[in-house]
């Protein structure tokens, strides 16, 4: 089973204060502005498929799906 290197705090800091609807471009910019997060966060963001997100739930669901596709167990997800 794969273990993610990013911690929940990395994702909390990256997702904090987002306003929806949110474009992927805006989210990528915001993530770059947040310093000190694990590089895995940026790698996962780079794999997001949608151009925009209507809600935090929609965004986090896609992030969880990426982790699951990589073999991370549901109880090991960092968000």
N, C-alpha and C positions, 0 to 999 in steps of 0.2 A: 504494500500500500504506500502511496506517495504522501509525503509530509510537506505541507507548504512552508516556505521560509518566512512569508509575511505574517505578522502578528495582527490580531484584531485591531489594535491601536493604529496600525498603519492605515487600514481601511477606514477606521473612524475619522482620522484626521483628513483623509482624502475626500470623504463623502460629506463631511461637516459643512453646513451652510450652503448647500446647493439649492438652487431654485429651479423648479420644473414648470413647463417643459424645458429641457436642456439638450442642446446639440452635442454630439460627440466631440466636435471641435472645441466647444466651450469647456467640456469636461476634461479633455486632454490638457488644455491650457491651465485650468485650475489645478490639476494634478501636478503639473510641472512647478507651479508656484508653491506647493506644499513641500517644504524641505524635510529631509530626514526620514523618508519612508523607504521601506525595502524596495529594491529594484524590481522585485516580482510584481509589485502593484502596477508599475508602468508597463511591464510585459503583458500582464493580463489586460490592461486598458487598451493596449495596442491590438489586441485580438477581438475587441468588441465589434459586432457586426452591424448594428443599427446606426442610422445617421442621427437619430434623436431619441430621447426618452421622455415619456409623459409623467413618470413618477419614480421615486426612489425605489419602490418595490420592483418596478420593471427593470431598472438598472441593476440592482443587486441580484435579481433572478438570473440575468444573463451572466453576470460575473460568477455566480455559483455554478452555472452550467459549464463554464469554461474550466473551472476547477474540477468538476465531476468528470469531464471529458479527459482530463489529465490523470484521472485515477485517484483523486483525493476523496476519501470517505466523507459522507455527510456530517459525521460528528467531528471531523477535523477541519472543516471549512473555517477560514479566518474571518468570515462575516456571515 
